């Protein structure tokens, strides 16, 4: 099983900007802080969609005859 982290550019940017605001927001000039908050608000839908989607897990299956089924979603298999 392989866990994949699939974040869009917008979701990664949301994380980066919120981290920046948390770390330096109180020391920023009011105008810069307001502009940063607006950027974060515009990226929030992408972040929410990324969180709802969650991590993607894939499975690699090797059959006895040598056939390999690779990058199959875990949802198609029943846990043993």
C-alpha positions in Angstrom: 0.0 0.0 0.0 1.2 3.5 -0.8 -0.2 6.7 0.5 -0.2 9.6 -1.9 -0.4 13.2 -0.9 -2.2 15.0 -3.7 -2.5 18.7 -2.9 -3.2 21.3 -5.5 -0.9 24.3 -5.8 -3.7 26.4 -4.2 -3.9 24.1 -1.2 -0.2 24.2 -0.7 -0.2 28.0 -1.0 -3.1 28.2 1.5 -0.9 26.2 4.0 2.1 28.4 3.3 0.2 31.7 3.7 -1.7 30.6 6.9 1.6 29.6 8.4 3.1 33.0 7.5 0.1 34.8 9.0 0.3 32.7 12.2 4.0 33.3 12.6 4.3 37.0 11.6 0.8 38.4 11.4 0.9 40.3 14.6 4.1 42.1 13.5 2.8 43.0 10.0 1.5 46.4 9.0 -2.3 46.4 9.0 -2.5 46.8 5.2 -0.2 43.8 4.5 -2.0 41.7 7.1 -5.3 42.5 5.5 -4.0 41.7 2.0 -2.7 38.3 3.3 -6.0 37.5 4.9 -7.8 38.2 1.7 -5.4 35.9 -0.2 -6.0 33.2 2.3 -9.8 33.6 2.1 -9.6 33.3 -1.7 -7.7 30.0 -1.4 -9.9 28.5 1.3 -12.3 26.6 -1.1 -9.3 24.7 -2.6 -8.1 23.9 0.9 -11.5 22.6 2.0 -11.8 20.5 -1.1 -8.4 19.0 -0.5 -9.3 18.1 3.1 -12.6 16.5 2.0 -10.8 14.4 -0.5 -8.2 13.1 2.0 -5.2 11.1 1.2 -5.3 8.7 -1.7 -4.1 5.1 -1.0 -3.2 2.7 -3.8 -2.3 -1.0 -3.8 0.1 -3.0 -5.8 -0.9 -6.6 -6.4 1.4 -9.3 -7.8 -0.5 -12.3 -9.0 0.9 -15.9 -9.1 1.2 -15.8 -12.9 3.4 -12.7 -12.8 0.8 -10.2 -13.6 1.2 -7.0 -11.6 -1.8 -4.7 -11.0 -0.2 -1.4 -9.9 -1.7 1.9 -8.7 -5.1 0.5 -8.0 -7.3 2.4 -5.6 -7.7 0.7 -2.2 -11.5 1.0 -2.4 -11.7 -1.8 -5.0 -10.3 -4.3 -2.6 -11.7 -6.1 0.4 -9.4 -6.2 3.4 -8.3 -9.7 4.4 
